[in-house]
Amino acid sequence: MIHWAGRIEKELEKVLQHVTGAQQMRSIYNEKKSQFEIKRNNPRDLVERVARDISKLLNSKRKALEKLAREAEQLQKEHVWQDGNPLETSSSLELEFVDDPNFKNKVNYSSSAVQIPTDIYKGSPVILNELNWTQALERVFIENRREDSSLRWQVFGSATGMTRYYPATPWRAPNKIDLYDVRRRPWYIQGASSPKDMVIIVDVSGSVSGLTLKLMKTSVVEMLDTLSDDDYVNVASFNEKAVFVVDCFRTLVQANVRNKKIFKEAVMRMQAKGTTDYKSGFTFAFEQLLNESNAPRANCNKMIMMFTDGGEDRAQDIFEKYNWPNKTVRVFTFSVGQHNYDVTPLQWIACANKGYYFEIPSIGAIRINTQEYLDVLGRPMVLAGTKAKQVLWTNVYQDALGLGLVITGTMPVFNLTADTNQLILGVMGVDIAINEIKKKTPTYRLGANGYTFAIDPNGYVLLHPNLRPKVDPPVTLDFLDAELQDSNKEEIRRQMIDGKSGQRKIKTLIKSVDEASHQYMKLNHDPKYLGLVLPTYSENHIKANLSDQILQVQCKYSWVYPTSFTLCLYYSLASLEYCNDLELSNNNTEFLLNFIALMEKVTPDSKQCDNLLLHNLILDTGIIRQLVEKVWKNKDLNTYGFLAVFAATDGGITRVFPNKAAETWEEDPEPFNATYYRRSLDNKGYIFRAPYRTARDEQLNPENDTVGILVSTALEMTIGGKTIKPAVVGVKLDLEAWTDKFKILASNHTDSRQGSNTCGPNRGCEMDCEANSDDLLCYLVDDGGFLIMSNQKDDWNKVGMFFSDVDPYLMYALYNNSFYNSKQSFDYQSVCERMPNSEAGAAPRGVFVPTIADFANLAWWTSAAVDAEGIDSKERSCVMIQTQYFFSNLSSSYYILQDCGNCSRSVSVSLCRLIHAKRINNTNLLFVVAEKMPCNTCEIEKLSQEEKECILFFFLHIENTSDCGRGHSFRPSLYTLLLIQLLLLYPAVSPHILSLLH
């Protein structure tokens, strides 16, 4: 077996070196070393440069925001209120829209547009007056764009729910039914109030049942949606005593998407029983808010939200003990459901504690009444004036108008009229696309596996290669969740949040173990923190120094001449912004044509082009052309069992030969994004990768289907004492041809097959992988535990599968004997199919009959639509867990005796099989030879690397507080309500009554 492994090593090394031309490519680089220099990357200089550029970007948007907020306050102050229709003389505009790739939308730059929530009456005087004075914001929007053409959406979100945005674009609802309300968007919530510590207490006494309980649960869920990552929250249910709805949340927890989801699921499981005791609920809430715990919290606004169906107790002694006379905690009360209780105690509780009283008689009142408390929290901000007018930046979220991932700068807009009611007018917002921030990072200089990242004061990532939200609202991703666990990274995160700068070199694991330098610092004037990761092999980079003459010749023969044009189309070119006017495209051929057309118009030294990128691209093109001419064209790939040979460079070029193979090349045309490229840089030697398959995939036909195994290696070289990895070369093996060669190499004869002997288990000679395939299993398995090659005919369709799906007993033996180690990783941004709703209560579900008030209220229809939309949705956010396998430090040959126990009842002795395993040097392959299992009844734990869902168990004394809510003046009699409900219920129950009569 050792002899076979040695033959495989030698054959791979000889053939791959010969065909890829790796050594010749090194020689070409050495010949051209007068055309480039090797520059050293200084991590601190890089991170400081990126920090300056991003701070400059944010500062330009801050100026636009401040101007918008200032102008909006002045416009509203000068506006004269009109009780009639202030828009009587205006007419709707027919606008022409043009495609703008910057917005990924059709836009009109001469106008703004307005969106009004479905449940708000568009003809009300408040809305019409607001439409009137905000119309003048168009002038400011246009001026801002003229001063900064990189501005994206400029938006004013009003406290009434109206949104005015610029430039104008046709509104598109994110769902089938337009439920968009700007007051529910994360950027509005953050800008409209200061950070909050909130305790929600829910009355679950016996009187709360049926529809009232459902309304209460839905109200709490909607209340949770008004909180952002800057807020902290806890939820408790109470009757005679108060209990946590989530038992493991014993203190206030951050109101991020993940925690809110856990709260919502627990709230929907609440059951009603017992009697009401307000004192138990309020005592619980005050102790949560006022205790001296070391647990993190907002430490700004403190509030209690109580949901109840009513009661007589005012719990005055509790407020005297905990909240008076300073009233540091606001209390908001919500009367839920249709009842005849006296609401005076609830009104008194809210008014006596600087809060507000709300009524939620039906489902249609939930959305509006669970968000209006934000107006009350705006009072101190208005009184604080300029001190409260700060630009805040949100976390990453999906733009509602299709811009993709964005962050938004927000600033509150205050009412400056003389008779001010201490309420904010709304929030001004300016978007920045995450892609704009990415452009400020020197991707090329960092290499394929280097990257920049940014976090906010909560430790959530703003920028990171693993930030890929798939649902809206996106799950906020902590820096530690975006990276594989490491105590050093915990320290880096803590120091970044503390605003410290530093550098640390640590080992990382991403399919391999490698060393990388982590540099970090704080952005100027912004609560964001920037970090940079630079692998050791990316500490140097190539900078081409091509003269004008060489540039002209290179461009002429590389791109423009018709004789070279066809050849050019067999290159893949990274879709990078080489020049400002270069139109990007996901289609490689289209992008190449755009690039060639631009090169005919501009010179590579043009100021509109990135000289470093463009010069290196031209240098790499010349090097690869020589590689093709000197090496690849002289090789008959079929002779070696190869389907293709390829090379990719840091400059962004990928060349596949022959041209026929280039036409079916499926790898990412941008080397920095290609898996094979990144893995080759991180590992030494040849990296084998088979097309990934699972047992559920369709069967392949060996006669018609060609399977290619990708083999790649990084070109490592030292020039002037500096080591670089400027390119990756490789081949695509023909699986069928190399399976035959593999069996010959792992046999007792040569290619000529002279002297071949067939041995069996009971014969004196040694068995081999070709002649004894019925008795002997021979495999090549990669470092991740995936099958690359086998001597078994039936394994043709299993190449690319996780080895445990091919031979679970053998994979278990390899893992159990430390050939492989494992590590679990969690994906907190995954999407799963929505699970059917289940009612946790033991009682049967009641029939919901809408009231007359519901039918008359448009909001009922939209709230009902929320329920329907949620039920019909096929996707939900979830956490996925995956076990990844990788080679241990074992490098020698090992023999394993696998004891299968008493496999057969008719055999009284234990059966075993012998296993040999050895690493193939200079590759990521493990050569495994084993006898066939005598039987398949061994009890083992089948290893798996497939993702599966991880189930989680679970300020100012002069403030005017006289306006604290009141009940509705109209309250129909109990008999009237009962009669209406019976009339509405009749159609639903009449068929059952008739069936009983018959």
LINQUI-V510613 format. One record per pair of residues at least 12 apart in sequence whose ideal C-beta (glycine too) atoms are under 6 Angstrom apart, sorted by the first residue. I is the first residue (numbers start at 1). GAP is how many residues later the second one is. Records with the same first field share a line. If there is no record, write none. Layout:
I->GAP  GAP
//
This chain:
1->915  928
2->891
4->742
5->913  922
7->738
8->737  912
9->911  912
11->734
15->625
19->616  621  626  712
20->709
21->606  610
22->693  707
24->607
25->602  690
26->691
28->595  598
33->686
35->511
36->506  508  509
37->506
38->502  681  684
39->502  504
40->500
41->404  498
43->474  476  489  491
44->475
46->486
47->472  474  483  485
50->390  391  402
51->470  472  479
53->387
54->386
55->468  469
58->468
60->88
61->348  369  371
62->329
64->80  366
65->326  344  346  363  365
68->72  360
69->342  344  359
71->69
72->341
73->340  341  343
75->58  61
76->57  349
77->339  340
79->54
81->48
86->42  43  46
87->41
95->13  16  73
104->298
105->64  297
107->60  62
108->59  60
109->58
111->57
112->26  29  52  54  56
113->52  55
114->50
115->48  56
116->46
117->44  64
118->60  744
119->739  740  743
120->41
126->34
130->28  30  32
134->30
141->13  25
152->279
153->12  278
154->12  276
155->274
156->270  272
157->25  31  269  270
158->268
159->267
161->20  22
163->19
174->226
175->694
177->688
183->188
186->42  208  211
187->207  221  223  242
188->239
189->39
190->38  202  204  220
191->219  221  236
192->182  235
193->181  184
194->106  107
195->35  36  103  105
196->35  102  105
197->35  55  92  100  101  105
198->35  105
199->35  86  89  90  105
200->20  35  105
201->35  37  80  84  105
202->18  35  105
203->73  105
204->33  35  66  68
205->34  69  70  71
206->66  67
207->102
208->64  101
209->63
210->636
212->97  124  125
213->59
215->121  122
216->91  120
217->50  51
218->148
219->88  141  147  151
220->47
221->43
222->144  148
223->147
224->36  39
226->145
227->28
229->27  166  229  247
231->24  67
232->20  22  65  66
233->22
234->15  18  54
235->28
236->48
237->33
238->42  43
239->35
240->34  35  37
241->39
242->38  39  42
245->21  22
246->16  20  708
251->42  44
252->45
256->220
257->218  219
262->692
269->571
271->570
276->35
278->35  37
279->36  39
282->33  36
283->35
285->19
286->36
289->13  40
301->76
302->27
303->27
304->27
305->27
306->27
307->27  29
309->27  28  30
310->25  29  31
312->33
314->31  34
323->30
327->26  27
330->24  25
331->18  19  22  24
332->23  24  41
333->13  16  17  24
334->24  26
335->24
336->24
338->23
340->634
343->624
350->614  615
351->613
354->607
356->20  608  609
357->608
358->607
362->489  491  492
363->497  500
364->490  493  495  496  499
366->497
375->48
378->45  46
379->43  580
380->575  576
381->31
382->32  40
383->573
391->18  20
392->18
393->14  16
394->13  14
395->65  81
396->66
397->76  77
398->74
403->30
405->29
406->25  27
407->25
408->21  23
409->21
410->17  19
411->17
412->12  15
413->12  13  15
422->538
437->26
444->169
445->96
447->91
448->224  229  230  233
449->86  229  232
450->83  84  85  88
451->14  82
452->80
453->78
454->74  76
455->24  74
456->72
457->40  70
459->19  20  34  38
460->16  18
461->16  18  21
464->18
466->16
468->361
469->360
470->359  361
471->360  406
475->353  354  402
477->351
479->14
481->347
484->25
488->18
492->26
496->24  33
499->23
501->20
503->16
504->14
505->12
511->168
512->170  171
514->168
515->21
516->17  19
517->17
518->15
519->13
537->188
540->182  184
542->184
544->71  72  75
546->69
551->53
554->64  68
555->44
558->63
559->37  40
570->89  92
571->84
572->16  82  97
573->19
574->78  96
575->16
576->76
578->32  35  36
579->19  29  30
580->28
582->16
588->81
616->35
617->34  35
620->29  31  33
621->32
624->23  29  31
632->13  25
641->93  96  97
642->89
643->18  65  89  91
644->12  17  88
645->12  86
646->84
647->80  82
648->23  29  80
649->78
650->76
654->15
676->34  36
677->51
680->32  33  34  48
681->33  44
685->237  238
686->25  27  237
687->25  237
688->23  94  100  236  237
689->21
690->19  98  109  110
691->109
692->108
693->107  108
695->110
699->98
700->97
702->94
707->28
708->24
709->24  26
710->22
711->19  20
712->16  18
714->14
715->12
739->50
742->47
743->26  27  48
746->23  32
747->21  22  23
748->20
758->13
759->13
761->14
769->22
773->18
775->157
777->153
778->13  151
779->149
780->145
781->22  145
782->142
783->103  104  141
784->101
785->17  18  100
786->16
787->12  14  16  19
802->143
804->138  139
808->134
809->124  129
810->120
811->132
812->128
813->83  85  102
815->128
817->79
818->70
819->71  98
820->65
821->65  67
822->61  63
823->61
824->57  59
825->57
826->53  55
827->53
828->51
830->48  50
831->44
832->44  46  117
834->39  40  42
847->141
849->135  136
852->128
878->71
879->71
880->67  69
881->69
882->65
883->62
891->28
893->25
894->23
895->21
896->19
897->15
898->15  17
899->13
900->38
903->32  34
911->23
913->18
914->17
915->15
916->13
//
